[in-house]
Amino acid sequence: MEFIQDIEPDLLLIDFVRSLGFKSVKRGCDTSNCGLCTVWVDEKPVLSCSVLAARVNHKTVTTLEGLEEEAKVVGRFLAKEGAEQCGFCSPGLIMNILAMKAEFKNPTTDDIKQYLAGNLCRCSGYESQLRAIKNYFEFQGAGS
Amino acid sequence: MRIVNQGIEKIDAMALLTGKPVFTDDLAPENCLVIKVLRSPHAFAKIKDIDITEALKIEGMECILTYRDVPDKRFTMAGQSYPEPSPL
C-alpha cells in the first residue's frame, strides 16, 4: 500500500503507522529500549518510536499486519508454550523473530538471545519464548 | 487425565500474537474524550469543598466529575456478587 500524506516534521513513525490503522505496532517504553514498536524499514527492523516518519519517505515499511501468515505460524509456536501472557510485546517480538529468520537459518541459543536482547517482556520470564522460538526454527529446518 | 497436566492455550492467544487491535489504546477513536484524574497535592489533608467553576471555563472541557456525582455507597459490604438484589 502507498500512503501519500502531508505530515508534521516531528511526527514519529510509530504515531504515523498507528494513525493509519496499523495497531500491531505497540507503544511500550517510548525510549527505544523495549522493542515493542519494531517495524521493518526496507526489510530491516527498526524501533518506530525513535524514527521520524519523514525519514521513511519513499521507503517500504512493514508491520505485522503485512506478515499475517508468517505471524500466525510463529504465533502458533508461542501460543503452544504459553509464551504470550498479556501479549503486548508479542507483535514486536515476532517482527524480530521473522527478521532473524531472514538472517539465520539455524540460530543457536546464544544467537537467539543476542538477536532478541532488545525485545523486553515483563510476563513470560523468556523461557517459554525461548522454547517456542527453538521449536519454530526446528520446524523451519525440517520443512526446508 | 485429558486436562490435568496438559497445557491449555489461552483463547485470546492468536489475536494477541498477531497484533490485532485488542488493547484499549488500539480501540480508542481519534476524537475520543480524554479523562484526567486530579489528585490532591497534599499527602494528608481533609477535602472540605471542591470548587470547579474556574476549571469549567477551560476550552473543550466536557465535564468535571466529583464526589457529588457518585452515590455515597457504591457497593454492598456483604460480599454478594453484582447485581445484588436486596436494598442497600
gemmi code that builds the backbone of each chain (N, CA, C; Angstrom):
import gemmi

chains = {
    "A": [
        ("MET", (0.835, -1.204, 0.000), (0.000, 0.000, 0.000), (0.864, 1.246, 0.000)),
        ("GLU", (0.398, 2.256, -0.685), (1.151, 3.502, -0.730), (0.388, 4.589, 0.006)),
        ("PHE", (1.100, 5.336, 0.813), (0.453, 6.422, 1.554), (1.108, 7.747, 1.200)),
        ("ILE", (0.303, 8.661, 0.719), (0.808, 9.998, 0.408), (0.106, 10.968, 1.347)),
        ("GLN", (0.891, 11.579, 2.213), (0.290, 12.414, 3.252), (1.239, 13.541, 3.651)),
        ("ASP", (0.662, 14.710, 3.874), (1.451, 15.803, 4.444), (1.558, 15.569, 5.938)),
        ("ILE", (2.763, 15.572, 6.457), (2.933, 15.281, 7.884), (3.766, 16.357, 8.556)),
        ("GLU", (3.630, 16.420, 9.871), (4.451, 17.334, 10.659), (5.882, 16.807, 10.675)),
        ("PRO", (6.868, 17.732, 10.695), (8.270, 17.283, 10.670), (8.649, 16.413, 11.867)),
        ("ASP", (7.976, 16.639, 12.997), (8.371, 15.887, 14.198), (7.487, 14.660, 14.435)),
        ("LEU", (6.683, 14.281, 13.461), (5.821, 13.099, 13.642), (6.684, 11.836, 13.683)),
        ("LEU", (6.468, 11.025, 14.707), (7.224, 9.779, 14.827), (6.582, 8.695, 13.972)),
        ("LEU", (7.428, 7.781, 13.517), (6.928, 6.695, 12.661), (5.852, 5.873, 13.372)),
        ("ILE", (6.049, 5.633, 14.681), (5.048, 4.843, 15.430), (3.680, 5.517, 15.381)),
        ("ASP", (3.653, 6.843, 15.540), (2.364, 7.539, 15.532), (1.772, 7.574, 14.124)),
        ("PHE", (2.630, 7.652, 13.142), (2.157, 7.666, 11.760), (1.500, 6.326, 11.407)),
        ("VAL", (2.200, 5.230, 11.676), (1.626, 3.924, 11.283), (0.379, 3.609, 12.121)),
        ("ARG", (0.389, 3.975, 13.384), (-0.811, 3.711, 14.204), (-1.994, 4.550, 13.732)),
        ("SER", (-1.710, 5.799, 13.298), (-2.811, 6.658, 12.818), (-3.387, 6.108, 11.513)),
        ("LEU", (-2.582, 5.341, 10.792), (-3.075, 4.726, 9.552), (-3.796, 3.408, 9.829)),
        ("GLY", (-3.876, 3.030, 11.121), (-4.648, 1.843, 11.488), (-3.812, 0.607, 11.752)),
        ("PHE", (-2.494, 0.730, 11.700), (-1.645, -0.448, 11.931), (-1.356, -0.560, 13.429)),
        ("LYS", (-2.340, -1.127, 14.133), (-2.302, -1.106, 15.600), (-1.463, -2.240, 16.193)),
        ("SER", (-0.878, -3.061, 15.339), (0.021, -4.094, 15.874), (1.294, -3.456, 16.424)),
        ("VAL", (1.556, -2.221, 16.001), (2.751, -1.515, 16.458), (2.423, -0.877, 17.807)),
        ("LYS", (2.981, -1.448, 18.866), (2.613, -1.026, 20.219), (3.612, -0.019, 20.776)),
        ("ARG", (3.083, 0.908, 21.560), (3.959, 1.861, 22.243), (4.259, 1.300, 23.633)),
        ("GLY", (5.504, 0.930, 23.844), (5.887, 0.357, 25.134), (6.596, 1.387, 25.981)),
        ("CYS", (7.899, 1.512, 25.777), (8.678, 2.398, 26.645), (8.796, 3.805, 26.078)),
        ("ASP", (8.690, 3.926, 24.750), (8.826, 5.220, 24.074), (10.247, 5.761, 24.146)),
        ("THR", (11.199, 4.932, 24.584), (12.587, 5.405, 24.705), (13.570, 4.428, 24.072)),
        ("SER", (13.148, 3.702, 23.075), (13.970, 2.741, 22.324), (14.652, 1.693, 23.197)),
        ("ASN", (13.936, 1.174, 24.164), (14.510, 0.119, 24.996), (13.800, -1.219, 24.877)),
        ("CYS", (12.503, -1.203, 24.543), (11.712, -2.407, 24.797), (11.401, -3.247, 23.565)),
        ("GLY", (11.522, -2.677, 22.367), (11.313, -3.462, 21.153), (9.869, -3.652, 20.733)),
        ("LEU", (8.928, -3.100, 21.480), (7.511, -3.331, 21.161), (7.084, -2.670, 19.862)),
        ("CYS", (7.740, -1.577, 19.510), (7.305, -0.796, 18.349), (8.064, -1.169, 17.088)),
        ("THR", (8.728, -2.349, 17.113), (9.552, -2.763, 15.982), (8.754, -2.881, 14.681)),
        ("VAL", (9.229, -2.205, 13.654), (8.725, -2.394, 12.286), (9.946, -2.600, 11.389)),
        ("TRP", (9.708, -3.005, 10.159), (10.832, -3.080, 9.215), (10.784, -1.875, 8.302)),
        ("VAL", (11.957, -1.290, 8.081), (12.092, -0.278, 7.036), (13.016, -0.880, 5.983)),
        ("ASP", (12.492, -1.040, 4.789), (13.212, -1.755, 3.726), (13.775, -3.079, 4.252)),
        ("GLU", (12.910, -3.844, 4.917), (13.212, -5.208, 5.381), (14.103, -5.287, 6.614)),
        ("LYS", (14.564, -4.138, 7.112), (15.430, -4.170, 8.302), (14.636, -3.680, 9.519)),
        ("PRO", (14.735, -4.408, 10.651), (13.978, -3.983, 11.838), (14.497, -2.674, 12.437)),
        ("VAL", (13.567, -1.786, 12.752), (13.901, -0.533, 13.436), (12.862, -0.304, 14.534)),
        ("LEU", (13.215, 0.577, 15.476), (12.275, 0.943, 16.533), (11.520, 2.192, 16.076)),
        ("SER", (10.233, 2.028, 15.822), (9.491, 3.129, 15.200), (9.264, 4.298, 16.149)),
        ("CYS", (9.545, 4.115, 17.450), (9.393, 5.238, 18.385), (10.570, 6.185, 18.296)),
        ("SER", (11.634, 5.774, 17.602), (12.795, 6.655, 17.518), (13.179, 6.936, 16.068)),
        ("VAL", (12.196, 6.788, 15.172), (12.416, 7.122, 13.761), (11.368, 8.157, 13.370)),
        ("LEU", (11.808, 9.235, 12.754), (10.842, 10.221, 12.265), (10.139, 9.661, 11.035)),
        ("ALA", (8.841, 9.916, 10.985), (8.074, 9.427, 9.835), (8.661, 9.971, 8.532)),
        ("ALA", (9.152, 11.216, 8.590), (9.701, 11.839, 7.377), (10.894, 11.062, 6.823)),
        ("ARG", (11.596, 10.335, 7.690), (12.786, 9.600, 7.234), (12.450, 8.374, 6.404)),
        ("VAL", (11.217, 7.942, 6.451), (10.872, 6.754, 5.655), (10.189, 7.134, 4.340)),
        ("ASN", (10.322, 8.407, 3.988), (9.814, 8.861, 2.694), (10.407, 7.988, 1.575)),
        ("HIS", (9.559, 7.499, 0.704), (9.962, 6.639, -0.420), (10.479, 5.277, 0.026)),
        ("LYS", (10.306, 4.932, 1.284), (10.783, 3.620, 1.731), (9.606, 2.698, 2.008)),
        ("THR", (9.909, 1.426, 2.156), (8.877, 0.428, 2.422), (8.881, 0.073, 3.892)),
        ("VAL", (7.752, 0.315, 4.542), (7.610, -0.017, 5.956), (6.737, -1.267, 6.072)),
        ("THR", (7.213, -2.232, 6.847), (6.439, -3.457, 7.054), (6.038, -3.553, 8.513)),
        ("THR", (4.745, -3.768, 8.754), (4.276, -4.042, 10.115), (3.758, -5.481, 10.142)),
        ("LEU", (3.376, -5.931, 11.318), (2.924, -7.321, 11.435), (1.646, -7.567, 10.617)),
        ("GLU", (0.875, -6.513, 10.371), (-0.317, -6.663, 9.523), (0.054, -7.184, 8.137)),
        ("GLY", (1.244, -6.809, 7.682), (1.689, -7.237, 6.356), (2.335, -8.606, 6.361)),
        ("LEU", (2.460, -9.203, 7.522), (3.116, -10.518, 7.650), (2.170, -11.486, 8.350)),
        ("GLU", (0.899, -11.361, 8.034), (-0.096, -12.072, 8.826), (0.102, -13.587, 8.808)),
        ("GLU", (0.376, -14.125, 7.643), (0.543, -15.589, 7.548), (1.756, -16.048, 8.346)),
        ("GLU", (2.873, -15.334, 8.163), (4.096, -15.680, 8.891), (3.868, -15.536, 10.397)),
        ("ALA", (3.133, -14.468, 10.777), (2.862, -14.216, 12.200), (2.059, -15.361, 12.807)),
        ("LYS", (1.129, -15.886, 12.014), (0.319, -16.992, 12.528), (1.175, -18.223, 12.786)),
        ("VAL", (2.130, -18.472, 11.896), (2.990, -19.647, 12.061), (3.824, -19.504, 13.328)),
        ("VAL", (4.505, -18.365, 13.476), (5.304, -18.132, 14.691), (4.380, -18.121, 15.907)),
        ("GLY", (3.247, -17.476, 15.747), (2.292, -17.333, 16.851), (1.845, -18.669, 17.410)),
        ("ARG", (1.627, -19.624, 16.539), (1.200, -20.960, 16.994), (2.233, -21.561, 17.963)),
        ("PHE", (3.510, -21.382, 17.628), (4.554, -21.931, 18.496), (4.593, -21.201, 19.835)),
        ("LEU", (4.439, -19.886, 19.781), (4.449, -19.100, 21.022), (3.233, -19.447, 21.883)),
        ("ALA", (2.074, -19.586, 21.245), (0.847, -19.899, 21.988), (0.963, -21.266, 22.652)),
        ("LYS", (1.575, -22.203, 21.932), (1.694, -23.557, 22.440), (2.527, -23.613, 23.720)),
        ("GLU", (3.520, -22.729, 23.806), (4.378, -22.704, 25.002), (3.865, -21.705, 26.044)),
        ("GLY", (2.743, -21.075, 25.770), (2.247, -20.052, 26.694), (3.182, -18.867, 26.794)),
        ("ALA", (3.837, -18.548, 25.680), (4.861, -17.506, 25.712), (4.288, -16.102, 25.576)),
        ("GLU", (2.978, -16.033, 25.428), (2.327, -14.721, 25.477), (1.493, -14.730, 26.749)),
        ("GLN", (1.469, -13.616, 27.425), (0.586, -13.582, 28.585), (-0.320, -12.382, 28.422)),
        ("CYS", (0.213, -11.196, 28.642), (-0.622, -10.037, 28.307), (-0.578, -9.807, 26.806)),
        ("GLY", (0.483, -10.270, 26.148), (0.549, -10.225, 24.688), (0.974, -8.897, 24.102)),
        ("PHE", (1.293, -7.953, 24.953), (1.602, -6.607, 24.445), (2.934, -6.576, 23.701)),
        ("CYS", (3.869, -7.426, 24.132), (5.192, -7.408, 23.495), (5.278, -8.358, 22.316)),
        ("SER", (4.233, -9.178, 22.113), (4.329, -10.260, 21.123), (4.514, -9.779, 19.679)),
        ("PRO", (3.739, -8.784, 19.202), (3.931, -8.379, 17.806), (5.356, -7.912, 17.509)),
        ("GLY", (5.921, -7.100, 18.400), (7.290, -6.622, 18.206), (8.283, -7.768, 18.235)),
        ("LEU", (8.029, -8.721, 19.127), (8.906, -9.896, 19.205), (8.853, -10.687, 17.907)),
        ("ILE", (7.647, -10.892, 17.396), (7.511, -11.682, 16.166), (8.165, -10.962, 14.981)),
        ("MET", (8.071, -9.631, 14.942), (8.763, -8.874, 13.878), (10.253, -9.204, 13.881)),
        ("ASN", (10.835, -9.293, 15.082), (12.271, -9.572, 15.154), (12.595, -11.050, 14.952)),
        ("ILE", (11.676, -11.937, 15.366), (11.905, -13.364, 15.084), (11.939, -13.578, 13.565)),
        ("LEU", (11.021, -12.917, 12.860), (10.977, -13.066, 11.405), (12.183, -12.402, 10.736)),
        ("ALA", (12.650, -11.291, 11.318), (13.861, -10.658, 10.793), (15.063, -11.570, 11.014)),
        ("MET", (15.082, -12.229, 12.186), (16.176, -13.153, 12.490), (16.165, -14.327, 11.522)),
        ("LYS", (14.963, -14.774, 11.181), (14.827, -15.891, 10.255), (15.445, -15.557, 8.896)),
        ("ALA", (15.371, -14.282, 8.511), (15.944, -13.877, 7.229), (17.469, -13.899, 7.270)),
        ("GLU", (18.033, -13.776, 8.487), (19.490, -13.704, 8.609), (20.131, -15.025, 9.030)),
        ("PHE", (19.373, -15.811, 9.827), (19.933, -17.069, 10.348), (19.081, -18.236, 9.873)),
        ("LYS", (19.730, -19.277, 9.430), (18.962, -20.468, 9.087), (18.768, -21.333, 10.324)),
        ("ASN", (19.848, -21.429, 11.086), (19.826, -22.304, 12.253), (20.440, -21.610, 13.465)),
        ("PRO", (19.762, -20.629, 14.040), (20.385, -19.864, 15.125), (20.600, -20.716, 16.386)),
        ("THR", (21.734, -20.501, 17.043), (21.982, -21.170, 18.321), (21.220, -20.426, 19.417)),
        ("THR", (21.206, -21.033, 20.607), (20.544, -20.362, 21.735), (21.143, -18.984, 21.964)),
        ("ASP", (22.475, -18.906, 21.868), (23.128, -17.604, 22.058), (22.750, -16.615, 20.964)),
        ("ASP", (22.674, -17.120, 19.716), (22.240, -16.238, 18.615), (20.874, -15.645, 18.920)),
        ("ILE", (19.965, -16.518, 19.372), (18.592, -16.079, 19.649), (18.594, -15.040, 20.756)),
        ("LYS", (19.299, -15.359, 21.843), (19.327, -14.434, 22.986), (19.910, -13.080, 22.593)),
        ("GLN", (20.962, -13.143, 21.778), (21.607, -11.897, 21.381), (20.709, -11.101, 20.437)),
        ("TYR", (20.127, -11.805, 19.466), (19.319, -11.104, 18.458), (18.088, -10.457, 19.097)),
        ("LEU", (17.533, -11.145, 20.090), (16.272, -10.677, 20.671), (16.465, -9.973, 22.013)),
        ("ALA", (17.719, -9.566, 22.288), (18.004, -8.896, 23.562), (17.207, -7.603, 23.697)),
        ("GLY", (16.828, -7.021, 22.578), (16.093, -5.750, 22.618), (14.592, -5.911, 22.682)),
        ("ASN", (14.119, -7.132, 22.877), (12.670, -7.351, 22.995), (12.333, -7.730, 24.426)),
        ("LEU", (11.929, -6.740, 25.194), (11.631, -6.987, 26.607), (10.228, -7.555, 26.782)),
        ("CYS", (10.098, -8.406, 27.797), (8.810, -8.987, 28.153), (8.747, -9.023, 29.669)),
        ("ARG", (7.663, -8.505, 30.226), (7.564, -8.461, 31.683), (6.672, -9.564, 32.238)),
        ("CYS", (6.152, -10.435, 31.366), (5.314, -11.535, 31.857), (6.040, -12.870, 31.834)),
        ("SER", (6.665, -13.189, 30.700), (6.985, -14.590, 30.421), (8.222, -15.096, 31.145)),
        ("GLY", (9.159, -14.228, 31.468), (10.431, -14.704, 32.001), (11.326, -15.284, 30.921)),
        ("TYR", (10.900, -15.184, 29.666), (11.672, -15.517, 28.467), (11.854, -17.007, 28.196)),
        ("GLU", (11.731, -17.866, 29.212), (11.994, -19.294, 28.985), (10.999, -19.890, 27.991)),
        ("SER", (9.719, -19.533, 28.167), (8.711, -20.075, 27.259), (8.909, -19.527, 25.845)),
        ("GLN", (9.321, -18.268, 25.768), (9.593, -17.693, 24.443), (10.751, -18.429, 23.775)),
        ("LEU", (11.785, -18.673, 24.569), (12.970, -19.345, 24.015), (12.613, -20.745, 23.503)),
        ("ARG", (11.829, -21.480, 24.293), (11.385, -22.813, 23.844), (10.617, -22.710, 22.529)),
        ("ALA", (9.698, -21.751, 22.485), (8.862, -21.597, 21.291), (9.706, -21.247, 20.070)),
        ("ILE", (10.671, -20.355, 20.256), (11.499, -19.910, 19.122), (12.366, -21.058, 18.611)),
        ("LYS", (12.900, -21.838, 19.567), (13.697, -23.008, 19.152), (12.835, -23.987, 18.365)),
        ("ASN", (11.632, -24.246, 18.868), (10.721, -25.153, 18.165), (10.392, -24.630, 16.773)),
        ("TYR", (10.202, -23.330, 16.686), (9.874, -22.713, 15.400), (11.007, -22.922, 14.396)),
        ("PHE", (12.238, -22.700, 14.840), (13.357, -22.845, 13.911), (13.613, -24.316, 13.562)),
        ("GLU", (13.359, -25.212, 14.514), (13.462, -26.649, 14.198), (12.448, -27.037, 13.126)),
        ("PHE", (11.227, -26.494, 13.284), (10.158, -26.771, 12.326), (10.536, -26.212, 10.945)),
        ("GLN", (11.119, -25.011, 10.931), (11.537, -24.412, 9.670), (12.610, -25.266, 9.006)),
        ("GLY", (13.558, -25.738, 9.838), (14.641, -26.578, 9.323), (14.109, -27.858, 8.731)),
        ("ALA", (13.134, -28.461, 9.412), (12.564, -29.710, 8.933), (11.766, -29.499, 7.656)),
        ("GLY", (11.161, -28.312, 7.537), (10.308, -28.042, 6.397), (11.067, -27.784, 5.105)),
        ("SER", (12.330, -27.295, 5.225), (13.058, -26.896, 4.013), (13.939, -28.012, 3.489)),
    ],
    "B": [
        ("MET", (-7.409, -38.296, 32.364), (-6.387, -37.242, 32.503), (-6.242, -36.463, 31.185)),
        ("ARG", (-7.350, -36.018, 30.694), (-7.275, -35.261, 29.445), (-6.877, -33.809, 29.694)),
        ("ILE", (-7.152, -33.307, 30.900), (-6.938, -31.894, 31.181), (-5.769, -31.676, 32.136)),
        ("VAL", (-5.749, -32.508, 33.222), (-4.702, -32.331, 34.231), (-3.334, -32.560, 33.600)),
        ("ASN", (-2.401, -31.663, 33.931), (-1.030, -31.753, 33.441), (-0.892, -31.457, 31.947)),
        ("GLN", (-1.942, -30.928, 31.322), (-1.858, -30.543, 29.917), (-1.845, -29.018, 29.822)),
        ("GLY", (-1.034, -28.507, 28.919), (-1.056, -27.074, 28.672), (-2.336, -26.696, 27.940)),
        ("ILE", (-2.882, -25.543, 28.277), (-4.074, -25.072, 27.575), (-3.764, -23.709, 26.955)),
        ("GLU", (-3.985, -23.596, 25.660), (-3.760, -22.300, 25.020), (-4.820, -21.303, 25.454)),
        ("LYS", (-4.402, -20.080, 25.679), (-5.373, -19.040, 26.010), (-6.273, -18.782, 24.808)),
        ("ILE", (-7.548, -18.473, 25.082), (-8.474, -18.293, 23.954), (-8.148, -17.036, 23.139)),
        ("ASP", (-7.461, -16.085, 23.760), (-7.146, -14.853, 23.020), (-5.715, -14.855, 22.479)),
        ("ALA", (-5.036, -16.014, 22.572), (-3.613, -16.067, 22.232), (-3.324, -15.548, 20.821)),
        ("MET", (-4.031, -16.076, 19.823), (-3.664, -15.728, 18.452), (-3.970, -14.267, 18.111)),
        ("ALA", (-5.036, -13.726, 18.705), (-5.355, -12.309, 18.454), (-4.248, -11.427, 19.020)),
        ("LEU", (-3.756, -11.790, 20.210), (-2.675, -11.019, 20.823), (-1.401, -11.156, 20.001)),
        ("LEU", (-1.091, -12.387, 19.613), (0.183, -12.660, 18.958), (0.260, -12.053, 17.563)),
        ("THR", (-0.863, -11.998, 16.878), (-0.814, -11.476, 15.513), (-1.114, -9.973, 15.463)),
        ("GLY", (-1.107, -9.335, 16.634), (-1.165, -7.881, 16.665), (-2.517, -7.277, 16.365)),
        ("LYS", (-3.570, -8.007, 16.613), (-4.916, -7.462, 16.380), (-5.183, -6.309, 17.363)),
        ("PRO", (-6.037, -5.360, 16.976), (-6.319, -4.237, 17.881), (-7.181, -4.665, 19.057)),
        ("VAL", (-6.554, -5.162, 20.102), (-7.295, -5.704, 21.244), (-7.039, -4.931, 22.537)),
        ("PHE", (-6.076, -4.000, 22.491), (-5.801, -3.217, 23.691), (-6.563, -1.890, 23.638)),
        ("THR", (-6.806, -1.323, 24.811), (-7.642, -0.121, 24.895), (-7.163, 0.979, 23.941)),
        ("ASP", (-5.848, 1.194, 23.917), (-5.331, 2.280, 23.088), (-5.480, 1.968, 21.593)),
        ("ASP", (-5.632, 0.683, 21.263), (-5.860, 0.312, 19.859), (-7.296, 0.604, 19.444)),
        ("LEU", (-8.189, 0.633, 20.434), (-9.617, 0.760, 20.141), (-10.130, 2.190, 20.297)),
        ("ALA", (-9.341, 3.049, 20.939), (-9.801, 4.418, 21.191), (-9.991, 5.161, 19.876)),
        ("PRO", (-11.195, 5.747, 19.658), (-11.395, 6.509, 18.426), (-10.558, 7.789, 18.419)),
        ("GLU", (-10.320, 8.312, 17.234), (-9.485, 9.505, 17.052), (-9.933, 10.672, 17.931)),
        ("ASN", (-11.266, 10.870, 17.972), (-11.784, 12.074, 18.627), (-12.349, 11.775, 20.018)),
        ("CYS", (-11.824, 10.743, 20.660), (-12.403, 10.357, 21.946), (-12.041, 11.369, 23.035)),
        ("LEU", (-12.876, 11.422, 24.056), (-12.612, 12.308, 25.181), (-11.417, 11.795, 25.979)),
        ("VAL", (-10.669, 12.723, 26.511), (-9.534, 12.364, 27.352), (-9.876, 12.699, 28.803)),
        ("ILE", (-9.714, 11.714, 29.673), (-10.021, 11.917, 31.088), (-8.724, 12.103, 31.872)),
        ("LYS", (-8.726, 13.108, 32.714), (-7.576, 13.305, 33.601), (-8.054, 13.192, 35.045)),
        ("VAL", (-7.256, 12.542, 35.853), (-7.574, 12.439, 37.279), (-6.764, 13.489, 38.023)),
        ("LEU", (-7.453, 14.320, 38.789), (-6.747, 15.316, 39.599), (-6.597, 14.775, 41.013)),
        ("ARG", (-5.362, 14.646, 41.422), (-5.124, 14.131, 42.768), (-4.757, 15.280, 43.701)),
        ("SER", (-4.995, 15.071, 44.963), (-4.679, 16.095, 45.946), (-3.175, 16.344, 45.976)),
        ("PRO", (-2.796, 17.622, 46.023), (-1.358, 17.917, 46.139), (-0.848, 17.741, 47.572)),
        ("HIS", (-1.754, 17.407, 48.475), (-1.354, 17.258, 49.877), (-1.413, 15.785, 50.283)),
        ("ALA", (-0.383, 15.348, 50.967), (-0.283, 13.937, 51.324), (-1.316, 13.560, 52.388)),
        ("PHE", (-1.627, 14.507, 53.270), (-2.540, 14.207, 54.369), (-3.402, 15.431, 54.611)),
        ("ALA", (-4.640, 15.376, 54.160), (-5.498, 16.560, 54.286), (-6.949, 16.142, 54.178)),
        ("LYS", (-7.805, 16.981, 54.690), (-9.238, 16.716, 54.587), (-9.822, 17.641, 53.523)),
        ("ILE", (-10.482, 17.048, 52.523), (-11.101, 17.870, 51.483), (-12.445, 18.346, 51.994)),
        ("LYS", (-12.580, 19.662, 52.122), (-13.831, 20.209, 52.639), (-14.773, 20.605, 51.511)),
        ("ASP", (-14.196, 21.078, 50.431), (-15.032, 21.531, 49.328), (-14.221, 21.473, 48.033)),
        ("ILE", (-14.900, 21.262, 46.913), (-14.228, 21.303, 45.616), (-14.922, 22.349, 44.754)),
        ("ASP", (-14.165, 23.361, 44.355), (-14.718, 24.443, 43.542), (-14.287, 24.214, 42.087)),
        ("ILE", (-15.263, 23.931, 41.221), (-14.913, 23.590, 39.838), (-15.203, 24.735, 38.856)),
        ("THR", (-15.613, 25.900, 39.360), (-16.066, 26.966, 38.439), (-14.956, 27.419, 37.481)),
        ("GLU", (-13.745, 27.614, 38.009), (-12.640, 28.059, 37.144), (-12.293, 26.980, 36.111)),
        ("ALA", (-12.255, 25.752, 36.583), (-11.855, 24.642, 35.704), (-12.851, 24.448, 34.562)),
        ("LEU", (-14.108, 24.744, 34.823), (-15.137, 24.573, 33.788), (-14.965, 25.551, 32.632)),
        ("LYS", (-14.213, 26.629, 32.864), (-14.027, 27.636, 31.808), (-13.004, 27.201, 30.762)),
        ("ILE", (-12.243, 26.144, 31.064), (-11.218, 25.691, 30.120), (-11.877, 25.242, 28.816)),
        ("GLU", (-11.313, 25.704, 27.705), (-11.890, 25.388, 26.407), (-11.855, 23.878, 26.147)),
        ("GLY", (-12.960, 23.362, 25.706), (-13.023, 21.942, 25.377), (-13.373, 21.060, 26.564)),
        ("MET", (-13.533, 21.655, 27.727), (-13.887, 20.880, 28.922), (-15.319, 20.366, 28.789)),
        ("GLU", (-15.482, 19.067, 28.808), (-16.824, 18.496, 28.642), (-17.555, 18.390, 29.977)),
        ("CYS", (-16.869, 17.898, 30.980), (-17.487, 17.801, 32.291), (-16.438, 17.540, 33.359)),
        ("ILE", (-16.798, 17.816, 34.577), (-15.926, 17.525, 35.711), (-16.727, 16.683, 36.699)),
        ("LEU", (-16.218, 15.542, 37.017), (-16.919, 14.657, 37.940), (-16.244, 14.711, 39.306)),
        ("THR", (-17.049, 14.891, 40.350), (-16.519, 14.898, 41.712), (-17.337, 13.932, 42.565)),
        ("TYR", (-17.081, 13.977, 43.849), (-17.846, 13.124, 44.771), (-19.346, 13.372, 44.661)),
        ("ARG", (-19.734, 14.572, 44.212), (-21.157, 14.888, 44.110), (-21.859, 14.003, 43.071)),
        ("ASP", (-21.085, 13.474, 42.126), (-21.686, 12.736, 41.009), (-21.765, 11.232, 41.248)),
        ("VAL", (-21.275, 10.774, 42.369), (-21.343, 9.333, 42.639), (-22.102, 9.093, 43.942)),
        ("PRO", (-22.780, 7.962, 44.037), (-23.504, 7.680, 45.280), (-22.546, 7.475, 46.448)),
        ("ASP", (-23.043, 7.718, 47.653), (-22.214, 7.542, 48.841), (-21.740, 6.104, 48.983)),
        ("LYS", (-22.709, 5.193, 48.789), (-22.363, 3.773, 48.898), (-22.348, 3.177, 47.504)),
        ("ARG", (-21.185, 2.768, 47.068), (-21.074, 2.307, 45.691), (-21.097, 0.789, 45.580)),
        ("PHE", (-21.039, 0.094, 46.696), (-21.047, -1.362, 46.645), (-21.605, -1.901, 47.950)),
        ("THR", (-22.110, -3.101, 47.872), (-22.616, -3.737, 49.080), (-21.440, -4.224, 49.916)),
        ("MET", (-21.571, -4.122, 51.219), (-20.478, -4.537, 52.092), (-20.552, -6.014, 52.447)),
        ("ALA", (-21.586, -6.706, 51.960), (-21.810, -8.064, 52.443), (-21.191, -9.141, 51.553)),
        ("GLY", (-20.541, -8.739, 50.479), (-19.799, -9.717, 49.697), (-20.582, -10.432, 48.617)),
        ("GLN", (-21.843, -10.034, 48.364), (-22.573, -10.666, 47.268), (-22.016, -10.203, 45.930)),
        ("SER", (-22.314, -11.006, 44.920), (-21.888, -10.595, 43.596), (-22.878, -9.576, 43.045)),
        ("TYR", (-22.468, -8.898, 41.972), (-23.283, -7.859, 41.358), (-24.128, -8.455, 40.255)),
        ("PRO", (-25.373, -8.105, 39.981), (-26.165, -7.158, 40.778), (-26.733, -7.822, 42.015)),
        ("GLU", (-26.729, -7.069, 43.073), (-27.144, -7.629, 44.351), (-28.566, -7.138, 44.617)),
        ("PRO", (-29.538, -8.058, 44.762), (-30.949, -7.677, 44.728), (-31.491, -6.942, 45.959)),
        ("SER", (-30.923, -7.185, 47.102), (-31.535, -6.599, 48.294), (-31.273, -5.097, 48.374)),
        ("PRO", (-32.170, -4.349, 49.049), (-31.915, -2.904, 49.192), (-30.669, -2.668, 50.045)),
        ("LEU", (-29.900, -1.658, 49.720), (-28.686, -1.367, 50.485), (-29.042, -0.839, 51.864)),
    ],
}
model = gemmi.Model(1)
for chain_id, residues in chains.items():
    chain = gemmi.Chain(chain_id)
    for i, (resn, *xyz) in enumerate(residues, 1):
        res = gemmi.Residue()
        res.name, res.seqid = resn, gemmi.SeqId(i, " ")
        for name, pos in zip(("N", "CA", "C"), xyz):
            atom = gemmi.Atom()
            atom.name, atom.element = name, gemmi.Element(name[0])
            atom.pos, atom.b_iso = gemmi.Position(*pos), 0.0
            res.add_atom(atom)
        chain.add_residue(res)
    model.add_chain(chain)
structure = gemmi.Structure()
structure.add_model(model)
structure.setup_entities()
